[in-house]
Amino acid sequence: MAPEQPSPNDNDNGRSTIDRFFRGLSECIFHSKLGVADVQMVDYISDLLLRFTRLDATYRVRRTNGKPVTEVFQMLCEAEQRIGLAKREVHRHIGDFTLFWSGMYPESLRKAHKANSPDGFLDYCRQGKRAYAIAATIEGGEDRPSCEVLHRMSEQFEMCAYGLREIRREWEENIDPNSNDGLLLS
């Protein structure tokens, strides 16, 4: 009987292709190019990228009537109405939302400043840092990011946003426009 050959998925730990892609790209940019050795923070960022591939996760904060909150200004108002873990999760989401948009798609923020939107008056960097700092003061439990990780996300917000821009640049430089097998949105 021949020895069993390892499956190509044996080292995947059940991760999807896009999850492995985001993890690998995040590790490459943050560890190799930026010299960031904080594994928990890099894992948090790759998880953020994976979560935000779903629109319902990007706009997961809801008003009392069930409609999604689409602007940071509204999210801040919602956060003030929450207590405990719910408050932590809304502030964490504000941090994630502002980091994602200021890092991955900063050009969209310039459009928000021109549009008739309350977000046009907000500094996404300042609000993201503040939101992560507030979330870090509320204990979250074992199945949620630690207060320490959220605190570091607040302290390193600008560097994380820069790293996200580098991730976007890396994948855009490596997409073949003539190929139909592209994995990502461009």
N, C-alpha and C positions, 0 to 999 in steps of 0.2 A: 504494500500500500504506500503510495507516494505521500510525502509530507504535505500538509495543508498549506496552500499558498495564502499569504495575507491578502485580505480584501483591500481595495484602494480606500475604503472608508474606515479601516480599523483605527486610524489615528484621528478621526474626525470628531470623536466624542459626541456623535449625533448632531453635529452642526451642519447647517445648510451651506450650500455653495456660496451664497452671498454673505453669510456670516463669516465664513473662512476668508473670503475676499476682503471684507472690511477689517477683520482682525489682522490679516497679513499686511495690508496697506497701512493701517494705523501703526502697527509695530515698526514697519520699515521707516515711515516718516518720523515718528516720535523717537524711537530708540536710535536708529542709525543716522538720520539727517539732523535731528534737533538735539540729540544726546540726552533725551529724557529717560531716566531709568525707573520712573514711577509706574510699575506694572499695573497697579490698581486703577490709576488715572487713565492710562492708555486703554485698558479694558473697558472702562466706563465710556470713553469716547467711541470705541468701536461698537459698543452696545447702543449708544445714542444713535449712531448712523443706521444701525439695523432697525431700531424702533421707528425712526423717522422715515423709513421707506414706506410706511403705511400712513396714509393721510389721517385715519382715525386716531392714530397715536400722536401725530403732530398737533392735532386740534382736539385733544382728549379732555381738556377742561370744559365743563358745561355750566351753563347758567341754570338757575332754578327751573326754568321752563324747558330744559333739556337741549336747547340749541347750543352748538359749539361756540366757544369764545375764540375769536380769530386775531385779536389784537392784544398786545402786551398790556396796554392801558386797562383793558377790560379784565385781563387775568389778574392784574394787581388789585383791582377792586374785588374780584372774587376771592383772592387770597385773604383779604382783610375780613371777610365774612366767615372764614373757616377757623377751626381750632384744632389743636393737636396734630395727629397724623395727616388729616386732610389738609391742614394749612401747610405742613411740610411738603406734601406731594405737589400742591399748586406752586409753591415757591421753587421747588426742584424743577418742575416743568417750565417755569418762567426762565430759570437758568439754562435749561436744555434748549428751549426754543430760541432764546436770544443768542446763545452760543452757536447753534446750528445755522441760523440765518446770517449772523455777523461773520461766521467762519466760511461757510460753504457758498453763500450767495450774497455777499455784501452789496452787490449792485442792486439787489431788490430793496435794500434799505434806503438807497438814494431815491428810489421811486416813491417809497412811503413818505419821505420828507417832502416830496413835491405834491403828493396827493392830499386830499382833504381828510386826513386821518389823525387822530390824537397821538398815534405812534410816531408821527412825524416830528413831535416835540421831545421824544424820549431818546436818551442815550442808551442804546442797547447794551453796550459794554458795562456801563455803570449799573444798569438795572439787573443784568445777568449776575454780576459779582455780588450785588446786594441780595438777590434772591437766593443764590447758593449759600451765602453767609447765614441768612435767616433759616433756611432749611437745615443747615448744619447744627443749629442750636436745638433742634427737636429730634429726639431719639426716634429711630425708624424701625427697629426690629431686625432680625437676622436675614430676612429675605429682601431687604432693601439696602441701597448703598450706605456705607457707614458715614457717620458725621465727619470723620476725618477726611474721607474722600471728597465729600461735598465742600468742606472747608478748603481743601487744596484746589478744587475746581474754581472756587471764588478767588483765591490768591493768584492762581495761574491762568485766569480767564483769557487774557490777551494772548498768551503763548498758545493756549489751546485753540483759540480762533485762528491764529496764524498756522498752526498745524493742520487744521481743517482746510484752510485755503491751499496748503501744500498737498493735501490728499486729493483735493479736487484737481489741482494742476497736474498731478501725477497721473490720475486716471484719464484726464482729457488728452494728455500728451500720448498716451498709449492706446487710444481707441483708433482703430482703423476705420475711417469713414466709408470705405468701400466694402466692409464686411457686414454680414447680417447676423453674425454670432456675438455681437456686443452684449455684455452682461448688464451694463449700467445705463441709466438715464443720462442723456447729455443735453 
